[in-house]
Amino acid sequence: MMLRGMCKVIAIAFAVNQVLTTVFTYVAQQVDSALPHQMVWIFSCMTCGLLSLWLQADARRAFAFARKQGYVKITDAINDGKERALQIAMDCPKRWLVILHIELNPTAFAMQPGNPPRQR
Protein backbone atom coordinates (compact mmCIF):
# COMPACT_ATOMS: atom_id res chain seq x y z
CA MET A 1 0.00 0.00 0.00
CA MET A 2 2.86 2.34 0.78
CA LEU A 3 4.42 1.58 -2.61
CA ARG A 4 1.20 2.64 -4.34
CA GLY A 5 1.20 5.93 -2.41
CA MET A 6 4.84 6.64 -3.20
CA CYS A 7 4.24 5.84 -6.88
CA LYS A 8 1.45 8.43 -6.92
CA VAL A 9 3.66 11.05 -5.28
CA ILE A 10 6.54 10.34 -7.68
CA ALA A 11 4.29 10.39 -10.76
CA ILE A 12 2.71 13.72 -9.79
CA ALA A 13 6.07 15.23 -8.85
CA PHE A 14 7.67 14.14 -12.12
CA ALA A 15 4.78 15.42 -14.24
CA VAL A 16 4.70 18.84 -12.57
CA ASN A 17 8.50 18.94 -12.55
CA GLN A 18 8.62 18.46 -16.33
CA VAL A 19 6.29 21.41 -16.88
CA LEU A 20 8.14 23.68 -14.45
CA THR A 21 11.55 22.70 -15.84
CA THR A 22 10.41 23.41 -19.38
CA VAL A 23 9.12 26.85 -18.39
CA PHE A 24 12.29 27.56 -16.39
CA THR A 25 14.51 26.53 -19.30
CA TYR A 26 12.60 28.68 -21.78
CA VAL A 27 12.64 31.78 -19.56
CA ALA A 28 16.26 31.30 -18.46
CA GLN A 29 17.45 30.90 -22.06
CA GLN A 30 15.65 34.11 -22.99
CA VAL A 31 17.67 35.90 -20.31
CA ASP A 32 20.97 34.06 -20.91
CA SER A 33 21.38 31.98 -24.05
CA ALA A 34 24.56 30.38 -22.68
CA LEU A 35 22.75 28.81 -19.71
CA PRO A 36 24.76 25.85 -18.40
CA HIS A 37 22.94 22.53 -18.49
CA GLN A 38 23.88 21.95 -14.86
CA MET A 39 21.65 24.86 -13.80
CA VAL A 40 18.63 23.21 -15.43
CA TRP A 41 19.56 19.88 -13.84
CA ILE A 42 19.89 21.44 -10.37
CA PHE A 43 16.57 23.26 -10.79
CA SER A 44 14.89 20.02 -11.86
CA CYS A 45 16.25 18.01 -8.93
CA MET A 46 15.37 20.66 -6.37
CA THR A 47 11.88 21.11 -7.80
CA CYS A 48 11.18 17.38 -7.82
CA GLY A 49 12.27 16.99 -4.20
CA LEU A 50 10.34 20.02 -2.99
CA LEU A 51 7.20 18.97 -4.87
CA SER A 52 7.22 15.52 -3.30
CA LEU A 53 7.70 16.97 0.20
CA TRP A 54 4.97 19.54 -0.40
CA LEU A 55 2.52 16.89 -1.64
CA GLN A 56 3.13 14.67 1.39
CA ALA A 57 2.72 17.62 3.78
CA ASP A 58 -0.49 18.64 2.02
CA ALA A 59 -1.83 15.09 2.36
CA ARG A 60 -0.98 15.12 6.07
CA ARG A 61 -2.81 18.45 6.56
CA ALA A 62 -5.83 17.22 4.56
CA PHE A 63 -6.07 14.11 6.73
CA ALA A 64 -5.82 16.13 9.95
CA PHE A 65 -8.57 18.47 8.72
CA ALA A 66 -10.81 15.58 7.63
CA ARG A 67 -10.34 13.82 10.95
CA LYS A 68 -11.07 16.99 12.92
CA GLN A 69 -14.21 17.74 10.89
CA GLY A 70 -15.53 14.17 11.16
CA TYR A 71 -15.04 13.10 7.54
CA VAL A 72 -12.89 10.15 8.69
CA LYS A 73 -14.52 7.62 11.02
CA ILE A 74 -13.53 4.31 12.54
CA THR A 75 -15.89 1.35 12.27
CA ASP A 76 -15.88 -1.92 14.23
CA ALA A 77 -18.50 -3.59 12.06
CA ILE A 78 -16.17 -5.61 9.86
CA ASN A 79 -16.20 -9.37 10.64
CA ASP A 80 -18.38 -9.02 13.74
CA GLY A 81 -16.16 -6.42 15.39
CA LYS A 82 -12.94 -8.40 14.98
CA GLU A 83 -11.45 -5.81 12.65
CA ARG A 84 -11.56 -2.05 12.51
CA ALA A 85 -11.53 0.13 9.42
CA LEU A 86 -11.38 3.77 8.45
CA GLN A 87 -14.29 5.23 6.53
CA ILE A 88 -13.81 8.38 4.50
CA ALA A 89 -16.93 10.35 3.63
CA MET A 90 -17.60 10.76 -0.09
CA ASP A 91 -18.13 14.51 0.36
CA CYS A 92 -14.77 14.93 2.11
CA PRO A 93 -12.87 17.90 0.68
CA LYS A 94 -9.52 16.79 -0.75
CA ARG A 95 -10.55 13.15 -0.36
CA TRP A 96 -7.78 11.97 -2.67
CA LEU A 97 -5.18 13.60 -0.41
CA VAL A 98 -6.69 11.86 2.63
CA ILE A 99 -6.46 8.53 0.81
CA LEU A 100 -2.90 9.36 -0.26
CA HIS A 101 -1.92 10.03 3.36
CA ILE A 102 -3.38 6.68 4.43
CA GLU A 103 -1.52 4.92 1.61
CA LEU A 104 1.74 6.60 2.57
CA ASN A 105 1.34 5.66 6.25
CA PRO A 106 -0.36 2.24 6.33
CA THR A 107 1.22 1.13 9.60
CA ALA A 108 -0.13 4.19 11.40
CA PHE A 109 -3.64 3.03 10.58
CA ALA A 110 -3.25 -0.71 11.22
CA MET A 111 -5.80 -1.04 13.98
CA GLN A 112 -6.58 -3.95 16.23
CA PRO A 113 -9.94 -4.35 17.98
CA GLY A 114 -10.17 -2.36 21.18
CA ASN A 115 -7.18 -0.17 20.36
CA PRO A 116 -7.68 3.40 19.14
CA PRO A 117 -5.71 4.50 16.10
CA ARG A 118 -2.36 6.06 16.89
CA GLN A 119 -2.23 9.84 16.86
CA ARG A 120 0.64 11.49 14.95
Protein Blocks (a to p, Z undefined) as FASTA:
>chain_A
ZZmmmmmmmmmmmmmmmmmmmmmmmmmmmmmmkbcfklmmmmmmmmmmmmmmmmmmmmmm
mmmmmmmnopaccdfkggghiaccddddfklghklmmmmmmmmmmmlmmccehiacddZZ
